[in-house]
Amino acid sequence: MQQKLEYSLDPDNWDELRTQGHRMLDDIIDYMQHLRERPVWQPAPDDVRNAFREPLPQGPTALQEVHQTFMQNILPYAIGNAHPGFMGWVQGGGTPVGMLAEMLAAGINANVGGRNQIPVEVERQILRWVRELFSFPEDASGIFVTGTSMANLIGVLVARTKALGVDIRSTGLQNSGKRLAAYTSVAAHACVAQAFDLSGLGTNALRLIPTDAQGEMDIEALKRVIAKDREHGFTPFFVAGTAGTVDTGAVDKLTVLADIAEQEDLWFHIDGAYGALAVMAPDIAPRLAGIERADSIAFDFHKWAQVQYDAGFILVRDGALHEATFAAPVAYLARAERGMATASPPWPCDFGPDLSRGFRALKTWYAIKTYGIDGLGKVISGGCALAQYLKQRIEAEPALELLAPVSLNIVCFGYRCCEGDADRVNANLAIALQESGIAAPSTTTINGRLAIRAALFNHRSTTQDVDALIEATLRFGADEVQNIKGYEKVA
């Protein structure tokens, strides 16, 4: 006779759980289906925020009641990146398929650090597809990580191993005898500098190269800085190109950077957080020529590929060097010829800092299998075409001005105003747009000026959403200018 545990977290009545689960699934599918009818974003009122200051629960609460709290106090107050009017920051919108896949992955609850299990094979399948996508060799390695911030760190650490040898893992940087120097553009994401901080190399080892009028790394300036470093006894070892800068979407001259890296014996890394996956779009892919020559590529499936958060990836050309940078042969991770701890091939935990790893590969596998590279590529092409439409709308409005070239799918613009008040008007305007629930751009600084930044990543966004952004910008912008003029009259 089966003995019941004193206490289990499984339900006493599975049929009741099934009914409630179906209700929860219906609720979230209804939410996704009717997103356009909701505001992009709305601030949570104080009583909702205060609801999350309750003391630690000691006893149970019915699942139905917990879900009701979710529906009332959580779902309406997310940041809104699933909404077609969300244009702030670089965030994908997710898909219904990804949501369902995430549910399945949660049900399996696999730890994909390694061992003999098919979830690991699913991740290896994604690696094979990524190798094919970027024309990398069969012995290239790669793993899922939280996002490109972690992927960039892994790229720096593998490059550090190449420059200083595997012994650096035990002896430390203080005994290396070299002063390493690395290079990226001033437009690179801050996580590249953070990677140098976390790796122990220090942010001072990273030279920030100026950009040209297109927002791309200035190649001649890069050459000069490398030459100067060599003259002063530094060892140049790493250059990071950017495929889609976070501010404007500029793509560095990757082929030229690959040539320089080869000539100077530098590790050629690409931060392609969102732009790298543009290789899936035939009309955009030529912009990324040279990416196939990288030593490592960091990118996110959860941006342009619309996979649910989080699903970052790092691809490394030299798989053996990648493994040597992270593998830790300890007793509790001992491998065997048979059983659950089968030794070959190496486990995912041998290629990164995480032993406990979620099943991120499943939702990515579902996305690629369900939509195909052609379908995902059409989303990317559509985002870039929508950005060109927004550019045309801005250029057709005398009250608006374009503040940066439109390279991919990011458009930076502003409301024209007297010079001294322009930044204040546009900062207030961006907030007014967000609070309206109509459209939600963010802001950045371009050539010393505050710009409204529309990042068109959501596969649900259409010209209707761009038109709504323009119309609201003109209306709120005029109000902001009038408010300033009224204030000045009173003053």
Secondary structure, 3 states (H helix, E strand, C coil): CCCCCCCCCCCCCHHHHHHHHHHHHHHHHHHHHCHHHCCCCCCCCHHHHHHHHCCCCCCCCCHHHHHHHHHHHHHHHCCCCCCCCEECCCCCCCCHHHHHHHHHHHHHCCCCCCCCCHHHHHHHHHHHHHHHHHCCCCCCEEEEECCHHHHHHHHHHHHHHHHHCCCHHHHCHHHCCCCEEEEEECCCCHHHHHHHHHCCCCHHHEEEECECCCCCECHHHHHHHHHHHHHCCCEEEEEEEEECCCCCCCECCHHHHHHHHHHHCCEEEEECCCHHHHHHCCCCHHHHCCHHHCCEEEEECCCCCCCCCCCEEEEECCHHHHHHHHCCCCHHHCCECCCCCECCCCCHHHHCCCCCCCCHHHHHHHHHHHHHHHHHHHHHHHHHHHHHHHHHHHHCCCCEEECCCCCCCEEEEEECCCHHHHHHHHHHHHHHHHHHCCCEEEEEEECCEEEEEEECCCCCCCHHHHHHHHHHHHHHHHHHHHHHHHHHHHC
